[in-house]
Amino acid sequence: MTTQAGPGNKNAGAGRRHPATAADHKPRTIAIPASRPPASPLLNVENISVFRGERLVLDGVGLRLDAGEALLLTGPNGAGKSTLLRVLAGLRKPEGGHVLWSGIDALADRTAHAERVAYLGHQDALKPGLTLRENLALPARAAGSNPDQAMESLDLLPLADLPARMLSAGQKRRAALARVVLARAPLWLLDEPSLGLDTRSIGLLETLFQTHREAGGIVIATTHVPLPLPDARTLALPGAIAVDAAEELDMGLWS
Ligand SMILES: Nc1ncnc2c1ncn2[C@@H]1O[C@H](COP(=O)(O)OP(=O)(O)OP(=O)(O)O)[C@@H](O)[C@H]1O
């Protein structure tokens, strides 16, 4: 399986020529423009392969995204969407392939890459005993950003002084999204960002996506439902070949 998402061929028609005329036969000096290599995309992911247990979950996955673009990762449960996000975030080493940022190997320096990335996993990762404001204070200080602005963008200011344990599932998701905003990172990697959000919160998410993309940011999101990301490309991961559970037990995958 080789799965690839990327822009269409921008050089369509480049090989066309005007019909020959009499002038073509006269000797003349022609200025030949210096040939330029095609600009590399901001994020270029090539040929990623990942094993989980004995199973090849991702096999030759590639994608290319430029500033301001968005990609939806879709596919059945277990297809490897979260796994791919974690590879792109530098949280999991792939067995093969490359992640290039502005043409440079992004995974060679994980610390530098972490500063480019705002990653939202399935867990909202809030400390239950701390208030929402306290939960956001540290990441805000680290990124030099304003926690109140981030909370306001997700309509969380009225909840700022509540302990995180008192927040509902959707409110916790909004808090986790506030941390993404706070990070001020160009690459947003979001695992099912709309999980638990009501209609109004999806509207807030739409505004955040739009603002981030207009500022040149990239959004990559896994999802099983439509997301408010107009013009997003889609990379549909096909999923692993079904393996009989009994056979997996024999292989020791669940040990
Ligand atoms: N700890 C683990 N050890 C071995 N295999 C794992 C482990 N965690 C997940 N897997 C396997 O990796 C594969 C990909 O899982 P992943 O979570 O990336 O899928 P997904 O596409 O995000 O699924 P979903 O839509 O359910 O969120 C699955 O087949 C899963 O069984």
The ligand as an ORCA input file, in Angstrom:
! r2SCAN-3c Opt
* xyz 0 1
  N      -0.057     -0.526     22.276
  C      -0.284     -1.137     21.135
  N       0.356     -2.281     20.806
  C       0.145     -2.902     19.646
  N      -0.720     -2.458     18.713
  C      -1.389     -1.328     18.989
  C      -1.220     -0.614     20.195
  N      -2.012      0.468     20.163
  C      -2.673      0.430     18.994
  N      -2.297     -0.638     18.285
  C      -2.760     -1.027     16.954
  O      -2.319     -0.041     16.014
  C      -3.268      0.090     14.988
  C      -3.508      1.549     14.692
  O      -4.082      2.178     15.826
  P      -4.460      3.716     15.776
  O      -4.847      4.098     17.166
  O      -3.382      4.477     15.103
  O      -5.746      3.694     14.807
  P      -6.783      4.842     14.462
  O      -6.931      4.850     12.977
  O      -6.388      6.112     15.099
  O      -8.110      4.265     15.126
  P      -9.434      4.967     15.729
  O     -10.250      5.419     14.559
  O     -10.090      3.847     16.464
  O      -9.000      6.073     16.647
  C      -4.510     -0.677     15.429
  O      -4.594     -1.843     14.645
  C      -4.263     -1.012     16.873
  O      -4.780     -2.289     17.177
*
